[in-house]
Amino acid sequence: MNTKEILDEMLSLPTEQRAFFADFLLKSLNPPTSENDKKWAEAVKFQLQEIRIGKLKLLNGVDVVNKIWTKYAV
């Protein structure tokens, strides 16, 4: 199974399962510490506020991944 097939399979999963895998992968790259948790919480709060006031626009994740694959596929 190649990377695109893995991503396609993961994107077809229900939201809760995708969130689990995303969290797992992030933790494998940056193990949680209280300082990291605090920084993430601050970043999320800031971005949520930006979304609520309309300064940030949410994008469809599937569209984003497809654009990335189109641009960077080998």
ABEGO torsion letter per residue (X at the ends): XBAAAAAAAAAABBAAAAAAAAAAAAAAABBBBAAAAAAAAAAAAAAAAAAAAGABBBBBAAAAAAAAAAAABX
